[in-house]
Amino acid sequence: MNQYFVYSVGFLAQLLFSARLLVQWLFSERAGRVVSPLLFWQLSIVASFILMVYGILRRDLAIIAGQSITYGVYIRNLHYQGSWQKMPVLFRVVGWLFPLTALLWLMLGDSYSFNNMLFNKQIPLKLMLWGLAGQFVFTGRFIYQWLYIERIKKSVFPLGFWVISLFGSLMVISYAIFRRDPVLFVGQAFGMVIYGRNLRLYYRQDRVVKEA
């Protein structure tokens, strides 16, 4: 498949991921605290869908594994935002079925099968394991966020989400450098700026509360 087409798919996904971070940052700056806007989650699920396609085209198990886990968390946040229930039934059905379809494709496919990705000669085993570890940590931020919102029954971003984001992003960037993947590198580099800014907003908010 044409490499430029594959990269264009990946950059489209990262553009949407960057847009969601920009939206979250602007809303937070305006509110003077860290917030969880609906548009963040709407962009997330569309971007995740596209990045999973990119991961399949790149035969990159680390990308697919990370997105498959967070996909459900995005839907759960949309549920708490009161948006998922209002979406067209067809959209919700496709939304839930896509990860299962991708999994079946990997299990039953030939060129883009799970086995070919696991033993992809373009990615040394140690590098793949490091990439999977980075995606696991980076994805862990949404698992942490999901467990947190299930407890309070509200879509928010706890402090730990941004701390895990920062460390996970550093791991994924190092993987992207060795993998020579410009899509992952550009997306993560932009994200680190937003993660740092949200951490600063949290500490400023905490200081204001203590001084009040």
N, C-alpha and C positions, 0 to 999 in steps of 0.2 A: 504494500500500500504506500502511496505517496507520503513521504516524510513530512512535507510541508502541510499537508492536509491533517495529519495526525497531530502535529504541533499546534495547528490552528484550533483544533478541538480542545486541546489542553489549555491554551491561552484564553479561550472563551470562558472555560470553567473558572480559571484563576481570575479573570476580569470580574466575573460575578462574585467570587469569593472576596475579592478586594473591595468591590462595591458594597457588599454587606458590612464589611469592617468600617468602611468610610461612613456609611449610614449610621452604624452604631456609635461611632466616635462623635459625629456631628450632633446626634440626639443627646449623647451624654454631656458634651460640652455645653449645649444649650440648657440642659437641666442642672448642670453643676454637680452631677453624680453619675455613676454607672447605671445605665438603663438597658432594657432588653426590648427594642422596638420590633413590632410585627414584621416589618419589611426585612429585617435581618434574617428571620427564619424562612420567609418566602423565597428570598434569594438563595439561601443555603440549600434548600431542597432541589432547586433547579440546577444549581452549580454542582451539587453532589452527583446528580443524575449524569450530567455531562462528563464530570471527571472520572466516573466509573467507566464510561465508554472509552475515555482516553486511556485509562489503566489497562483495559482489555486490548486496545489497539497497540499499546506499548508492551504488552505481555508482562506487566509489572504487578506482581502479586501484592507488594507492599501498598500500592495505591488503592487497589481494589479492596483489600482487607480493611484499610482504614475507613474508606467511605461506606462500606457495607454496615459497619457498626454505628457510625454517626447518623446514618440515614433515618433510622427509627427514632433517634433522639430529636431530630429536627421536627418530625411529625408530632412527637409528644409535646414539644414546646408550642407548636401551632395549635394543638388541642387546648392547652392552658391559656393561649391567647384568644381562644374562642373563634379561631379562623378555620381550622381544619374541617369542622362540622359544616361550615357554610360553603365549602368548595363543592363544585359539581361532582356527582357520584362517580362519573367516568374518570375524572382526574384522580380521585382518591383510590379507585380500584387499580388504575395504572401505577400510581405511586407505590402501592403496596406490592404489586406483582413484579415490578421491574427488578428489584434485588433477587427475587426468586428465579426470574427468567435468566438473569445474568449468571446465577449459580448453576442452573441447569446447562447453560451454554458452555460454561467452563468444564462441567463434568462430562458432557456428551460431545463437545466439539472436537475438532481435529487441530487446526492451525492455532486456535486460540484456547486450547484446553488448559485445565489446571496443571496437568502433568508437564506440558511444555513450558508453562510459566515458572513452575517450581524448579525445573532444570534448564532454565534459560541460560545459554552459553554466554550471552552478552552481559550477564550479571553474575559475578563470582558469588559462591555460596555465602562467604563471610559478609560480603557487602549486602546481599539480600537479607541476611539475618539482622544486620545493623539497620537496614531500611525498615524492616518489619518492627524492630524494637522502637525505632523513632516514631513510626506510625502508631504503635501501641501506646506510647507515652502521650503523643499528640492527641490521639483519639480519646485517651483516658480523661482528658479535660471535659469532654461531653458526657462521659459516663458519670464523672463526679458531679457535673451540673445537673444531670438527669436525676440522680439519687437525691440531690439537694432540693430540686423543685418538687419531687414526689412527696417530700416531707412537709414542705410549706404550701404545696398546692398553688404555686404561682411561678410564672416564667421570669427568672432573674439570673444574673451572673454573679456568683459568689467570688470572693477574693481568690480562692484556690484555683478557679478556672483560669485566671490570667497568669498565675505563677506557673501552672502546668503548661499553659500555652507557650510561654517563653522558653522553657527548657525543651519541650517537645519540638518547637520550631528550630532550635539550634541543632538538634539531632537530624531533623529532616533536611536542613540546609546542607549539613556535612554529607549526607547521603546524596543529595542532588549534585553536589560538586563532583564526587567520585563517579556518579552515574552519568554525569554530563547532561543533566536534564534541566534546561532553561526554564521550563514551565514551573517545576517545583521550586526552583531557586528564586525566581522573581516573585512568586506568590508568597513565599515564606518571608522574604526580605521585607516586603511591604507590611506584612502582618506583624512583624516584630515591633515596628514603630507604634502601631495601634495598641499592642499588648502593653508596651511600656507606658503609654499615655494613660491607659485605663488603670494601671497600677498606681500611677501618680494621682489620678482622680480619687481612687480609693483611700490613699493615705491622707490626701487633703481633706476628704470628707470625714475621715476618722478624727483628724485633728480638730476640725470645726466642732464635731460632736463633743469631744473632750473639753474644749474650751467653753462650750455653752453652759 
